Amino acid sequence: MESFDPVTQQGLTISNLYGFELVLSALLLALVLGWLIVALVRFRAAPGDTTEPPQVHGNRRLEVIWTVTPALVLGLIFVLMVQNMRAVEAQTPGAQRVLVVGHQWWWEYQYPDLGVLTANELHVPVGAELSIDLESRDVIHSFFLPNFGFMRDLVPGKTNHITLTVDRAGTYDGACTQYCGVQHAWMRLRVFAQPRDQFAAWVAAERAPAVPSGAPGQSLFLQNTCVSCHAIRGLGASSTVGPDLTHFGSRSTLGTGVLPNTPENLRRWIRNPQAIKPGVLMPAFGDLSDQDLEALVVFLEGLK
């Protein structure tokens, strides 16, 4: 039911038009059924009556009414639809820019004006217009959050666009709705809509690089194949194959929503991600000792 209670101005515009069309369609259906029932009851033939009833062929008034009325209704819907499209697609200079990039099977989020790069959990300010560009690095994905009221595809080689203004703070979940491979069902979306002061605090924290600690887990990360796929700003890890992990410990889920982000789940994920999310591109680290695995988990969970 989230689509019928959108938290964005654009989604509300679409929902209102849909509601109007639904009511109008119901009224037309009731009118047609009403006339049909009247005709069946009032003009039904008497038992044994085989005479042909009076015909209305050539009744110009009726023909004009049932031709013009649907044309006027369709014309009204067309005008309202065009106005709706203009309202939904309207952009204001100075809107907060966000780039959403779809990967198999995770999400990358960039804030070009804020110098922030993160993954899998999108943070947005309440009451601020967002100018969101959508791109894909591999196959077609779809960006759909029911609470936002509509969706848009991410197509390789093409940049699609959404303009959004979120009116209510909260956590909103969604998913990729375009089949994009074996783990399509676990390409989840999570958006945190925050008051502007909380969003500003999040941005300040995300801008900060990780602080080198010399912890055993940090050395393990940099010496293993982790560094070949993941970036951690401040530690010299800069690969963009997988999600950026600079502030991994602050995220609520791992594996793009497949599990809550807890130390125990992270141990399972590192040891054998294929057992949790078959087809994921991350290799298993079954040869790590329990001590090394624990050190790596402590290090990653500490990236706040």
KAHU-V843391 format. One record per pair of residues at least 12 apart in sequence whose ideal C-beta (glycine too) atoms are under 7 Angstrom apart, sorted by sequence separation. I is the first residue (numbers start at 1). J is the second residue. D is the distance in whole Angstrom. If there is no record, write none. Layout:
((I/J/D) (I/J/D))
//
This chain:
((107/119/6) (142/154/7) (175/187/7) (227/239/7) (229/241/4) (230/242/5) (254/266/6) (272/284/5) (98/111/6) (99/112/6) (106/119/6) (107/120/5) (109/122/5) (140/153/6) (141/154/4) (175/188/5) (222/235/7) (229/242/4) (230/243/7) (231/244/5) (232/245/5) (233/246/5) (271/284/7) (106/120/6) (140/154/7) (175/189/6) (231/245/7) (232/246/5) (255/269/6) (271/285/6) (272/286/6) (97/112/5) (140/155/6) (173/188/7) (174/189/4) (222/237/7) (230/245/5) (231/246/7) (254/269/6) (270/285/5) (271/286/6) (97/113/5) (148/164/6) (173/189/7) (96/113/7) (139/156/7) (173/190/6) (218/235/7) (259/276/7) (134/152/6) (136/154/4) (138/156/7) (258/276/6) (135/154/6) (136/155/6) (171/190/7) (172/191/5) (258/277/5) (134/154/5) (136/156/5) (171/192/6) (172/193/7) (255/276/6) (210/232/5) (212/234/7) (255/277/5) (271/293/7) (170/193/6) (210/233/6) (211/234/6) (212/235/6) (270/293/6) (135/159/5) (169/193/5) (209/233/4) (210/234/4) (134/159/7) (147/172/4) (153/178/6) (168/193/7) (169/194/6) (209/234/3) (210/235/6) (133/159/5) (134/160/5) (151/177/6) (169/195/6) (267/293/6) (270/296/6) (145/172/5) (166/193/4) (270/297/7) (133/161/6) (134/162/7) (146/174/6) (96/125/7) (132/161/7) (145/174/3) (132/162/4) (144/174/5) (267/297/6) (144/175/6) (266/297/5) (96/128/5) (98/130/6) (100/132/6) (131/163/6) (132/164/6) (96/129/7) (144/177/5) (95/129/4) (96/130/5) (97/131/5) (98/132/5) (99/133/5) (100/134/5) (101/135/5) (102/136/4) (103/137/5) (104/138/5) (129/163/7) (130/164/5) (142/176/5) (263/297/5) (266/300/6) (95/130/6) (96/131/7) (102/137/7) (103/138/6) (104/139/7) (130/165/7) (141/176/5) (142/177/4) (266/301/7) (95/131/4) (99/135/7) (101/137/6) (129/165/5) (142/178/4) (210/246/5) (92/129/5) (128/165/7) (141/178/6) (209/246/7) (127/165/7) (140/178/5) (263/301/6) (102/141/3) (141/180/5) (91/131/6) (126/166/6) (127/167/7) (140/180/7) (242/282/7) (126/167/7) (139/180/5) (206/247/6) (124/166/6) (126/168/7) (139/181/7) (205/247/7) (100/143/6) (126/169/5) (145/189/6) (145/191/6) (249/300/7) (102/154/4) (248/300/5) (249/301/5) (249/302/6) (249/303/4) (250/304/5) (245/300/7) (248/303/5) (249/304/5) (21/77/6) (247/303/6) (246/303/6) (247/304/6) (225/283/7) (245/303/6) (190/252/7) (17/80/6) (190/253/7) (17/81/7) (17/84/5) (124/191/6) (126/193/5) (190/257/6) (126/194/6) (128/196/7) (188/256/6) (121/190/5) (122/191/5) (123/192/5) (124/193/5) (125/194/6) (126/195/6) (127/196/7) (186/255/7) (187/256/6) (188/257/3) (14/84/7) (126/196/7) (186/256/6) (13/84/6) (121/192/7) (123/194/6) (125/196/5) (186/257/7) (232/303/7) (91/163/5) (186/258/5) (220/292/6) (90/163/7) (13/87/5) (14/88/6) (89/163/6) (102/176/7) (125/199/4) (13/88/6) (105/180/7) (220/295/6) (221/296/6) (104/180/6) (105/181/7) (123/199/6) (220/296/5) (104/181/5) (10/88/5) (105/183/4) (217/295/4) (221/299/6) (105/184/7) (123/202/5) (216/295/4) (217/296/5) (105/186/6) (217/298/5) (218/299/5) (105/187/4) (107/189/7) (217/299/3) (217/300/7) (215/299/5) (116/203/6) (118/206/6) (114/203/5) (116/206/5) (116/207/6) (186/277/6) (115/207/6) (210/303/6) (183/277/6) (182/278/7) (183/279/5) (182/279/4) (183/280/6) (181/279/7) (120/243/6) (119/243/3) (119/244/5) (118/244/6) (117/244/5) (118/247/7) (121/251/5) (120/251/6) (121/252/7) (15/149/6) (14/149/5) (14/150/6) (120/256/5) (11/148/5) (12/149/7) (106/243/5) (11/149/2) (10/149/7) (11/150/6) (7/147/5) (8/148/5) (6/147/6) (7/148/7) (8/149/6) (6/148/6) (3/146/5) (6/149/3) (2/146/4) (2/147/5) (3/149/6) (107/256/7) (106/256/4) (105/256/6) (10/163/6) (10/164/6) (10/165/7) (8/164/5) (9/165/4) (8/165/6) (8/166/5) (9/167/6) (7/166/6) (8/167/7) (7/167/6) (7/168/4) (7/170/7) (7/172/7) (105/280/7))
//
